[in-house]
Every structure is written in C-alpha cells, then in structure tokens.
Amino acid sequence: MISFSKSDIENLPHIQKINLINSVAGYKSANLIGSKSEDGNTNLAIFSSVTHYGSSPAILGFVVRPTTVRRNTYDNLKTTGYFTINSVCEENIEDAHHTSAKYPKEISEFDKTLFEEEYRNKFYAPFVKKAPIQIGLKFLEEHHIKANGTILVLGEIVELFIDKYLLEKDLFINLSKGKIATINGLDGYTVPKNPKRFPYQRPK
Amino acid sequence: MISFSKSDIENLPHIQKINLINSVAGYKSANLIGSKSEDGNTNLAIFSSVTHYGSSPAILGFVVRPTTVRRNTYDNLKTTGYFTINSVCEENIEDAHHTSAKYPKEISEFDKTLFEEEYRNKFYAPFVKKAPIQIGLKFLEEHHIKANGTILVLGEIVELFIDKYLLEKDLFINLSKGKIATINGLDGYTVPKNPKRFPYQRPK
C-alpha cells in the first residue's frame, strides 16, 4: 500500500491533492441544485456533497465553499428561502459537469446547457425538467465550518416528484432504473447497476 | 411522476418514509468507521454519510444520530480523539451491513464479522485489514443540527493508506479497481464500474 502522512498530503501539488482527497471517501451523489435570485436570474450547479440528515422531518444537507461560483446557489437560497435538488442521469452527465464552469451570476446555466427549467406547484426555484427525481427544499439552517470556512446548508423537503417506475412497493427508490449517476473524485462519473438489498440486521 | 408534499411524507408509514427519504439524494459512500474506547473496546460501524469537506487541510465529515448504536463511534472518538474510515468492497458487503446491528458496547463488531483489526504507525484506532483505502482521522469539530438533534462530526486526515493499483498518475483513486461499493437507500448495495472522467470546465 502507498502511505501518505498529514505532511505528505499537505506537500502534494494542488491537482494531485484535490484528486486524492476528493476520492478517498468513496462514491458521492450527483445532483444539480437549482435556484433563482430575487430578481429572477436562475442558477444551476452540480454538487457531489448532498447528504441525508434525517427522514422525519425530511432533511438534506450540502456543502458550499464561499469562494467558488457555487456561491450563487448559496446567495439565492438565502435570500429567497428555496432551492431544488435534481438527480443527474447517464444521458446528461456531460452537461451536468459543465455547470461547474464559472459563469457570472447574470448568466444562467440553463441557457448554456440542454437542461430546461420546470416550475411545479408554484415552487419558487426551478426544477430540472425530465430529471427522474426532483426535490423542492426550504432552507432550514446553516453551519459554518471553523477549520476551512465552508458552510453546511440544510434544507427540509417540501415537494418531491419521482418517476413512478423507480419506486418499489416499500418506497425504496431503485436509482439504477433511472440510470442515475454517481461521482468518483472530482471528475469521474459512473452509472451503477442493480442494487442488492439486505435485510435489517440484529445481533447474532 | 408521483408527487409527495411535505404532509404526504410526514404521514407515510415509518418504513416507507425511511426508504423513500434515504434514497432521494442518490448514491452514498459506503464506509466502515473504526474506533476504540479508552478502556480498549473496539467498535466498527457502517456509515453512508461520509462526505468531503476540504482538501487543504484534508477534512471529512459524517453524521451521527445520538439515539442509535452508532453512538459508540461518537463516544469513542470524542474521548480518544481518533477514528478510522475504511472502504467497503464487493466481497464483504454482507459483513459490512451486519455492523448496523445493535450490539452492546462491550461487544466488538470485529468479533462478530470476518473483519480484522489492523494497527499502523501507532495510530490509536483500528483500521480494517485488507480494506483498499484506510484513513486515519483526528477529531476536529462537531456541529449539532437544531432541526433533529443529529451531529455532524468533522475529522482531519492524518494517516492515509491506499492500494497502489487504485491510484492513477494524477492521484485520482479509481474506486472501481478496488470493487468498492456504493449504497442506495438504507439497504441497497452495488459496485460501480469504470468511471469516465471529464475535463475541467470553463464558460463556453
């Protein structure tokens, strides 16, 4: 095995360091976060940090770096209170990855990709049309990470739309039936197949 | 599409609710967190919430519910300051999932599964022997989520061991070469193949 100490990691060239540390924790979720400013500019950005925080109430969280383009997402959801999370599928991985480009806030990623805005139930933020999972969230709370200035943003699910054929009887969502992607590192995408489910575990 | 409002979600039977909300955000990382109490009891528990928080310094976070068995992990890392994160591979998914059973803290999951403890460089917490990625972390900070009492735990990577054949030249870790698993929902596991990598994006 190759070993890296804390100082080995610190001393790596920038690109190698971000490739390595973005890959170590395993596969990540691939989601497009949609938002709209108070004056109507829409924004769409890919995030690999969306994480489950609780089912009752239904809470999801994601991480923003204040210094990146994704700051538009943060500004919009803070001023308007709402944002959407939409799954990324095999056929639009390339466009999804392109939303990581640093566009000025006046330019909408919806105009620079094939993604189309969709509005449902008078929800303020745009959903991504044809995404098999569309989640509408209300901003809940934020936590500032002292160690590096990143921000954990938490939202509560208030609207949820799912393609019928992904749902199993017990409401497990079979992500593979929607060809939903997962992210490896900063820039690797793959579409997993057929999950195997295991029963609830008790001590043996 | 099937739609769920906030109250539709709240009113679902418990099992359906946790299946649905644990699946909506897409694929999750599959990791075993190893820890050891001050009096030497080891603990190993599966987590699907390990998330990248930064590369410089190298920070990972995960979510604990104070009411579950995984509380042992939290107690150990808080009292000793150290824990490990180890990847889950195809051949040991079943044992990894079994660590979710609620064992009393005196019983080590290392004794109830085929996983073996491995100690490296005098690091206090046990690594999982043969895991292709083994990460040693020092506790950094914690954030208490007001909405539901869960806790975000952050640690800094201080030791890192990776199977050589997973690493590409630019230090991208090709997870598929280690047959590393990802989690769908609460209990679905799948092993993705060959990631496709995309270049760094600029406005077009």
Interface residues (C-beta under 8 A of the other chain):
Chain A: M1 I2 S3 F4 S5 K6 I9 E10 L12 I15 Q16 K17 I18 N19 L20 I21 N22 S23 V24 A25 G26 Y27 K28 S29 A30 N31 S48 S49 V50 T51 H52 Y53 G54 S55 S56 P57 A58 I59 L60 G61 V63 R65 I85 S87 V88 I93 E94 H97 H98 T99 S100 A101 K102 Y103 I107 K112 R120 N121 I133 Q134 I135 L140 E141 H143 I145 K146 A147 N148 T150 L152 L154 E156 I157 V158 E159 L160 F161 I162 D163 K164 L167 E168 D170 L171 F172 I173 N174 L175 S176 I180 T182 N184 G185 L186 D187 G188 Y189 T190 V191 P192 K193 N194 P195 K196 R197 F198 P199 Y200 Q201 R202 P203 K204
Chain B: M1 I2 S3 F4 S5 K6 I9 E10 L12 I15 Q16 K17 I18 N19 L20 I21 N22 S23 V24 A25 G26 Y27 K28 S29 A30 N31 S48 S49 V50 T51 H52 Y53 G54 S55 S56 P57 A58 I59 L60 G61 V63 R65 I85 S87 V88 I93 E94 H97 H98 T99 S100 A101 K102 Y103 I107 K112 R120 N121 I133 Q134 I135 L140 E141 H143 I145 K146 A147 N148 T150 L152 L154 E156 I157 V158 E159 L160 F161 I162 D163 K164 L167 E168 D170 L171 F172 I173 N174 L175 S176 I180 T182 N184 G185 L186 D187 G188 Y189 T190 V191 P192 K193 N194 P195 K196 R197 F198 P199 Y200 Q201 R202 P203 K204
